[in-house]
Amino acid sequence: SRWTSHELRSFLRNAYAVANKTDIPNLNFVSFGFKYGLPAEADLVFDVRFLPNPHFVDELRPLDGRDARIDEFLARSELPSQFLERLQRLLDFLVPHYATEGKSYLTVALGCTGGRHRSVALVERLSRHFGDRGLSVTVSHRDIER
């Protein structure tokens, strides 16, 4: 063909675009455990093992990051909020550029050791932040049941 892959994608997008379709990619947030390997579908991977670990608190160990007690534990340190603020600003910068390149989705993966506590809690917070702003967001917790 006479077109580059970017030109062809743009042509097809314009020719078959659905009315009112946003050009902002769908954001897929994935939590995972590093001990089970990286998610193959991830576009961006962030390591949150530097945060305090609820696994070492006996009463928190059986819970997962969707439980409010995990959020309360993480809130005892400023690090999770500081990290999320910086990550949100980075994604605010990156998402429009990925859209310009024609990406229809962006998978952002956050990993901790086992994928049950820290990464889950932060993915939940990220998804609420971007969902509240009207972006299309999906969430999956790959290793939460391991």
Beta strands, then each sheet from edge to edge (+ up, - down):
strand 1: 26-33
strand 2: 44-47
strand 3: 105-112
strand 4: 137-141
sheet 1: 2+ 3+ 1+ 4+
end
